[in-house]
Amino acid sequence: MGAHLYKNKDSTAIVIAHQKCGYSSIDYHAQQGKITHSVAMNLEMRKIMKNPNIFKMMIVRNPYARLESFYRQWIKVHPYLKDEPAMLKSAYLDLMAARISRERFINREISFEEFILGAVPVLMFMDNHLLPQTRQLEGWHCTADDFDEIIKLEDQNFDNLNSHMNIEYGRINVTDPKINKTWSNFDLKWTSRMKSLIYKAYLSDFEQLGYSKGTRI
């Protein structure tokens, strides 16, 4: 599925959001009925990107920070309690089986380095939470430069987004407080090897969205 498409009430503005890139916060407003939500399909997006009367935005995130967020929530935090049946059904079990023991996997004893070097290169095209943010742009016959605004999540500047979509994005934290508290217990370290692998794997995101290889925020 990949990218999610949100429109304001009169379809004069759109915003694209990917999972782990501010998706939950924008989807909250769709659930409230303030904006509409659909999957960003190629044919519709090609028409939208050619329409000069539509203000086009995309919320993006530093690839390093996005992977940290994914690891914290889906590998270490969710669900909160160890659940052996759920872990045995996990899509990550077969990927990690050759790298760590079954017991370590069930107990979620997967290091950040093991996740980055072992799972991400395979999962990045299988899991929407890891799909490159610029992956679908070619299918839309555009690049990031064709958007009226690229909104970097870490900049916390949502003025145009709120104005065009008539919402208050960024003022409502939809993340469970239990997750926020647990996240603070993890200090994730990047080695040069890890950074090099991710930079190469997500090169289009780094280049088109204006992120550098050296910074993770």
N, C-alpha and C positions, 0 to 999 in steps of 0.2 A: 504493500500500500504506500509506504513512504510518506510523502508530503500531505499535509492537511490544508485545505483551502477554507478561509473564512471571509465572508462578505458582510458589509454593513447593510442596513435595511433597504436602501435604494440602489444597491450594487454599484455605487460610485467609487468604492474603495475595497481593496482586498488585502489580506495578509496571509502569507504562507508560514506555517509552523511545522517543525519536525519534533518527534518525541525526544525528550531530554534537551530541548531547546526552547523552553518556555511554553511548550504545548499545553500542559495542564492548566496554566493560568489563563490562556486565551480560550481554552475549551470551556472553562467555567462560565464565561460570558455567553457562550453558545448554549450551554445547558440552561441558562437563565432566560433564554429567548431574545437576547439583545442583538445577537448577530447570528448568521447562518453558518452551518458547517457541512462540508462535503469532502470527499477525497479529491485531490488535485489530479484530474485526468488530463492526458496530453492534448486532446482535441479542444477541450474547453480552455485550457491554459494558453494554447497557441492563440486563440481568439482574444483572450484577455490581455495578453502581452502586446498585442497589436493595437489595442484600443487606447487612444490617447486621453480618453475621457475617464479612465479608471485610474485611481491613485494606487500604485502597487508597492507593497511592503513585504519584507521577509524578516522574521526574527531569526537570528543566528547566534551561534555560541562557539567559543574557542574549542576546537576538537579535543584538546587535552582535558579541559574542564568538563566537557561533555562525557568523556570516558570515565573520569573520576566519579561523576554523578551516577553513571550507570552502575559502576562497580559497587559503590556504597549502597545503593538501593536494592539492586536485583541480585547481587552476589552475597552481600553481607547483611542486609537489613530485612528484606522482604521474602517470606513472612517473618514476623518478629521472633517466633519460636522455631526451633529446629523441628522439621517435619520430614521424617525419613521417606514416607510414601511420595510426598511431593517432590523431594529431591531426586528420587529414583526415576521420576517421570520427566525430569528436567532435560531440556534440549542441550544442556551443557555437559551432561554426564558422559556421553561417548567422546566428546572432544577432550575432556580432561582426564579420561580413564588412563590414557597412556602416560600421563604426566604426574598424577598424584593418586594416592590410594582411594579406594571406595569409601573408607571410613572418613578420611579427610574431606572428601567431597560432601558426604552427607552432613558432616559437622560444619560445613562452610569454611573450612580451613584452607582457603585458596588465597594465596598472596596476590597483591596487586600486580607484581611482576609476572607471575604465572598467568594471570588473566590477560594482560596486555600482549605478552609474547606468544601465548599458546592458543587463546580463544579468539581474540579480536580479528586476526587476519582471515579467519574462516567465517566468523559470524557477521562481519561487517556488511555482507551482501545477503544475509539470511534473516537478520533481525532488524526491524524498523527502528529500534532504539539506537542502532549503530550505523545505519545507512548514511553514507556521505550526504551532506546537506545540499551539495551541488549536483548530485547524481542524476536528477531528473531534468535539469535545465536544458540539456541538449534535446530531449524529447519535446520540450516546449519551444524549441527554436530560439533560445535566448541565453544570455549569460547573466551573472549577478549585476552587471552594469546596467541592464535594461530595467531594473527595478527603480522606482522613484526614491526609495529609501531602504537601506539595509540597516536593520536595527540590531546592534550588538547587545546581547542580553546583559553583559557585564557593565556596559556603559550606563544602564538604568535611565536612559532617556526615552520615554515613551509618549512624549507630547504629541507628535503627529499621529501616532497610533491611536491614542485616546480621542484626539480631535476628529479624525476621519471615521473612526469606528463607533464613536459616541459611547465609549466605555471608560472604565477606570482601571486599566491594566497596570499591574505592578503594585497596586495598593491593597490587594487581597492575597494573602499567602495561603495557597491551597495544599501545601505540603503538611502532612500529619506531624504534629509537634514531637511525637515519639521518634520519627525519622530524623528530624532536625537535631534532637538531642543525641541520638546514636551517631549521626554523621560526625559530630564534633570529636568523637573518640578515635577517628582515623586521620592519621597524618601520612598521606600517600606520597611516596618518593618516586621520582623519575630518574632512571639511569640514562646515560647517553644512548645506549642501545635501544631502550624503549622509545625514547623520543624520536630517534632516527627511523625506526620502523613505522611509527604512527605518522610522522611527517610524510614519508613516502606513500603510505597507504591512503592518506587523506590530502594529498598534495593539492588537488583542485579546490578543496575547502580552504586551505591555508592561503592559496594564491588569489582566488576569486573574492574571498570574504575579507581579505586584508589582515590576516593573522601571521605572526612571525614564528619561525621554528623555535626560537629561544624562550618564548614566554608562555606560561600556562594559564594566565588570567586575562 
